[in-house]
Amino acid sequence: MHGAAEEGAYYHLWWHPRNFGKNTGGNLAMLEKLLQYHKVSLKD
């Protein structure tokens, strides 16, 4: 994800709905951490 951001490339982040829905709260928290990391890493 970081490398794709540095290169201006696409990064496909994908969850199948049936897998994401099994632990929705935990999966949304993980997604939030990934997006926050990406937001911060783009500033470097």
Secondary structure as GFF3:
##gff-version 3
##sequence-region A 1 44
A	DSSP	alpha_helix	2	7	.	.	.	ID=ss1
A	DSSP	alpha_helix	17	20	.	.	.	ID=ss2
A	DSSP	three_ten_helix	21	23	.	.	.	ID=ss3
A	DSSP	alpha_helix	24	41	.	.	.	ID=ss4
###
